[in-house]
Amino acid sequence: MTNGKELLLGEPERVFRREESPVLRLNEEEANAAIDDTDALDDDHRMILNMGPSHPSTHGVLRLMLEMEGETILRSKPVIGYLHTGMEKTAEGLSYLQGATNVTRMDYAAPLFSELAFSLTVEKLLNIDVPPRATWIRMLMCELNRVSSHLLFQATNGMDLGAVSMMIYGWREREEVLRFFEKVTGLRMNHNYIRPGGVAADLPDGWREDVKKLLEIIPPRLEEYDILQTGQPIFRERLQGVGVMNPAEALALSATGPILRSTGYAWDLRRHMPYLAYDEVDFDVVVGTYGDCFDRFAIRLNEIRESLKIIEQILELMPEGDYRIQNKKVTPPPRARIDESMEALIHHFKIFTEGFHVPEGEVYVAVESPRGELGCYIVSDGGPNPYRMHIRGPSFVNLQTLPHLMEGGLIADGVAVISSVDPIMGEVDR
């Protein structure tokens, strides 16, 4: 792998010089000059190839510059920025109450985790604790969101590798979870449900039966996934021994989530830095052995089972009580009170027009999203809006593992590697 030495290329004639680093360090102008330099291509039998940003296997708008020799990838470079939305800068113009509407659109496959990280950060700045029921509702919704996100991975990973039927099956099970989300939050995605102080609304009548139905439907389908994929020789050959990374390399590149755990390094924020009430439920941290694409696939499949185990416990332990903190300065009053109380009307008006003020300070809070450590860093100047906000998006950080995972593999292996990283570009460019 790399020894940390940077490869800096300026002149076109140096473009194809092979060095130890798997990272292709070229800007767009240099790459175009290299492509135009046909003599260099003829001499070395190498070429610069663009994969994406409008490629179906780059999961949205990821562009990869590949230095190829035949079908072998010698070096690569992820190029991002095609979906840039400026959400961190946008947050400075939004109140803390509006902030969840902004961050939920980053990781659109797991929006509740972005809402959770933002809300926990704001609550830490406010130095408030949400009611126990709100905590357990957040856990329930996030674990269901982890299930739906990993089901989406099973679908797209199968599609990328040619197991087209998996796209239908994974989508089918994910649809059941999204139907429950729509019943609870009113939306299938981008919910704005987890907010500073608690959640937007209590769970609806019949929610236990709905969750129990999910617990009945999904496990047998996971067994079918095992039969369809895990035991399939072609599927295993596409993944086993491809995109290998050891724990030291993963840690050096700040990889988290299934990528890090696939190397055998058992790091999960729910277990090692507990938040919400994860220290009160029993679950296993799933780890791999070889750090290859197959381990990353198997970890996500088994993490669905572990999340279902957590959800079963939440059903038994869910407490009664308020679903949001009863603090007039933070929480809007109930709709019925607005017609009865002038004070309630004033609080409602001020919260939704000006927002609530947050004490000065800076806080970083991280949660374990389906893709790894999702962190929210907020600096407050005492006003109703964040002075600065930064999101540590796991997809953004995990993308820098791609050159190391793809080095020496075939271009078909590159598709498997990208899929195994499971990047969400909304979280990368945010």
N, C-alpha and C positions, 0 to 999 in steps of 0.2 A: 504494500500500500504506500501511502505517502510518508515522507520523512519530515514534512513540514516545510520543505523548500518550495518557494514560489517559482513558477515558471512564467516569466514575463516575455511576451513575444511582441516585437514591434514590426520588423521588416517581413514582407511576405515570404522571402526565401527561408526564414527561420520557422515558419508556421508549423511545418511537419517534422520538426526535430523532436525525437522521442525522448522524454525524460521520465523520472520516476513518478512525478505527480500525475494522478488520474484526472486532475481538473484542467480543462481547456480554458486558458486565460486569454481570451480574445474579445475585443469589442466588435461591434457590427461592421465598422469600416474595415478593420483588419481581416475579418472573416470574408467579406466580399472581395477584398484584394487577393486573398488566398484562393478563392474560387476562380477568379479571373486568371490566376497564374497557372495556365495549363501545363507549362513545362515542369513545374514542381509536381503536379499531379502525375504526369507521365513518368517522372523519375522515381518517385517513391511509391506509386500505386496507392496513394492515400487521398482522401477527399473530405471536405467539410460538408456535412449534411444537416439540414434543418429538419427537426421533427417537431411538428406543432407550429404555431399555437392552435391551429384549427384541425388537430388530429384527434380522432375519436378515442385513442388510448392515452392521451395526455390529460384526461380528466378535466376538461374545461379549456383553459387558455394558458397552459404551460408550454413554453418553447424550449426545446433542447438542441443545443449545438453539439453535434457529434463529429469527432474525428474518426473516420472509418478506414479500415484496410480490408477491402472486400466487405463481408458482413460482420466483421469483428469491430467492436467499439474499443478504440484505444484510449480516447479521452472524451469527456463530455462536460457541458456547462449548462446548468439550468438558467434560463432567462425569464424573468418575471416582470410584472407591471402592466399586463394587458387588461387587467380587471380593476385597476387601482381606483378606489372610491374615496379615499381620504377620511375614513370613519373616525380615526383618532383625532384629526383636526376638527371634524364635524362635532365631536363630543364637547369641544370647548364652547360651542354656541348653543348647546342643549342643556336644560336643567337636569338634575340628577333623576328626577321622575321620568323625564323623556329619554334618559340614557339607555334604558333597556331596549327601547324600540330601535335604537341605533346598533347596538352590539349584537343583537339577535340575528342580524343579517350577515354576519361574518362567516361563521361555520354553519352554512345553511343545512347541512346534514345532521348537526347536533346543536341547534340554536339554544336549547335550554341551558347548556353548559356555559355559554358566553353570558347569558343573563345571570346565571348563578355567580360566576366570578365577579362580574360588575357589582351585583347587589351585595355580596359579602364584603367587597372592598369599601363600598359606601357605608355599610353598617359598621365596619371597623373604624372608619373615620368618625362616624356619629357616636361610637361607643354604645351601641344598643344591641340587645339580644332579641331575636324574633321568638314568638311563642313556639313551644315544642311541636304543635301540630303543623305549623308552617315548615319547620325543619324536616319533618317526616314526609310531608307532601312534596317538598323539593327533592328529597331522596328518591321517592317513588317515581316522580316524573323524569328525573335524570337517568335513573337506571333503565326505565322504559326507552328513553331516548338513546341510551347506549346500545340497547337491543336493536332499535330501528336503524341506527347508524351502521352497526356491524352486519345487519341483514342487507343493507345497501352495498356494503363491501362484498359480501358473498355474491350478490347479483352482478356487480360490475367486474369483479375479479373473474368470475366465470365467463362473462362475455369477452373480456380481454384475452382469455386463454382459449377461446373457442368452444367453451361449454355453454352454448347459447341458452339452453334450457334453464340454467341457473338464474338468468336475468328475469325470467318469468316467475320462477319459484321464490326467489329472494324478494322480488317486488310484491308478490302476493302476500307474504307474511308481514312485510313492512307496512303494507296498506292497512292491515288489521290494527297495528299500533297507532298509525296516524289517525285512524278513525276514532280511537279513544282520545287522542290529543284534541281532535276537533270537538269532541263532546265536552272536554274539560275547559279548553282555552278559547274555543270558537274558531281556531285556525289549525290547519294541518302542519304548517311550518311558520317560522318567524313569529313566535307566539306572543312575546311581551307579557309572559305570565308570571315569571319570577321577577319580583320588583323589590327595591329597597324597603325593608320593613315586613316582608312576608311574600304572599302570592296575591294575584289579582282577584281570585275568587276561590271559594271553598270547593271541594270535590262535589260533583253532582250526585243526586240520588241514583243508586244502583251502580256506583263506581266499583264496589267490591266484586259484584257479579261480572262486570266487564273485565276486570283484571284477572279474575279466576278463569274466565274464558280464554284469555290470552295465554295463561299458564297451561291450559289444556291443549291449545292449538299448536304452540310453537315447538315444545320438546320433541314430539314425534316427527315434525318436519326437519328438525336438526339431524335426526337419525337418517332421514332420507338424504340430506346433504352429504353425510358421511359416506353413505353407500355410493352416491353419484360421483363424488369428487375424491375423497380420501383414498378409496380403494381402487381408483381408476389409474391404470398404468401410464397412460399418456399424460394425465393431469400431474401425476407425481414426477414424471420425467421433466415436465416443464418447470417444476418448482424446486425439486430437491437439488441442493448443491448450487443453486443459482442465487446470486446476490448475497454472498456470505459476508458476515461482519462479526468480529469478536467484541467482547465487552469493553476492552480498552479503546478500541476505535469508536464504538458507539458513544462512550462517555466523552472522548476527546471532541466529538462532533456535536455534543449536547443533545443527542437523540434521546427521546423519551417515549413512553407508551409501548405498544407492541413491538416496535423496532428494537428498543433497548431490552425488553423482556425476552425477545426471541434469542438473544445471545446467552441467556441463562442468568442475567442480572435481575433479581426479583425486586423491582422498584415500582411501587404503586402508591401514590399520595394518599389514597383512601386508607391504606394500611400503615404507612410509615409516617405520614403527617396528617392524622385524621381530622376531618372537618365534618360539618353537619353531625350525624349520629352514626358514622361508619364504625366507630369503636364499639358500638352496641350490637352489631350484627356480625354473623359468621360468614366468611367467604374465603376462597383461596385465590392467591395471586398466581396466575397461569404463566409459566415460563417455558422457553424452548431450550434447545440443546445446541443446535448448529448455527443459529443466526441466519438461516437462509429464508427464501421466499415461502417455503412450505411451512416453516415454523411460524411465520407471521400470519399465514392463512389459518393454521390450526389454533393459534392463540386467540384470534378473534372469534372463531367458531366456539371455542370453549368458554370465552368470556361471556358469550350470550347465556350459556348455562349458569355461570356464576351470578350474573345479573338477575336471572330468574329466581335463583336461590335467595338473593337479597330481597327481591320483591315479595316472595312468599313470607319472609320474616316481617316485612313492613306491614303486610296485611294484618298480622297478629298484633303488632306493637303500635299501630297507629293510634295516637292519643286523641281525645276530644279537646275542644277548646277553640280559641281564636285562630284564624288563618293569617292574621296580620297583626302587627303591634298596634295597640290602642294609644297612640301618641298623636294628638291633634296637630302637632307641628310637622309631622312626617306623613301621616296617613290621612287620606281624604275621608271625610265623614260619610256614613251611610247615606244613600240617596234619599231615603225617607226622612232623615233628619233635616235635610236642606229646606223642606217645606215647613218645618216646625220651629226652627231655631235660626235667628239672625247670625249668631256666633258661628254655627255650622256653615252657613252660607258664605260668611267671610273667610273662614278657613279653607273651604273648598275653592273659592275664587283665588285666594293668594297662592295656594299650592299649585294650581293649574296655570296660573299666569306668571307668577314670579318664581315659584319653586321654593324648596326649603333650603336654608343656609346650613352649610357643613363647616365644622371647625377647621382651622388651618392645620395642615400637616400633610404627610405623604405616606402612603400605604401600598404594600404589594400583597396580594392574596392569589394563591394558585389552587386549581382544582384538577382532578384527573379526568380529562376528556377522553373520548374514544381514540384520539390520536396522540395523547400524551399530556404533558404539563401545559395547561392553559392558564396563564397568569394575567392579572389586571393590576396595573400600577397607576395610581391616581395621585396627583398633587392638588391640594385644595388651598385657596387663598382666603377662605372664609366666606366666599360668595355662594350663590345658588347653582353655579356651573363649575365643572372641573377647570382648574387652571391649566393642567396638562393631563393627558391620559395616554398610556401606552399599553398595548396588548402583546403579551408573549404568545404568539400563535404557534402551536406545535407543528402545524403543517409547514410553516415558514422555516422553522429551524430544521425539521426533518428533511427538507428538500436538499440540504447540503450533503446528505449522505448519498445522494444519487450518483455523483461521479465515482465514488469509491465502490458502490455496489455494482455499477455497470461496467467497470473497467475489465477488459478482457473477454467480455461476454458477446454473444451475438445480438443483432438488433432485435430479434424475437425475444431474447432474454431481457432486453431493455424494457419491453412492454410489460413483462411479468414483474420486473423490479419496480417500475412506476406504480403499478397496481398494488403491489405489496406495501408500498409506503403510504398509500391511501391519502393523497393530499387533497385538500379542499381549497381551491384557489381563492375563494372569497376571504378565507382566513389568512392566506399568504399576502395578498395585495391590500386587503382591508383599507 
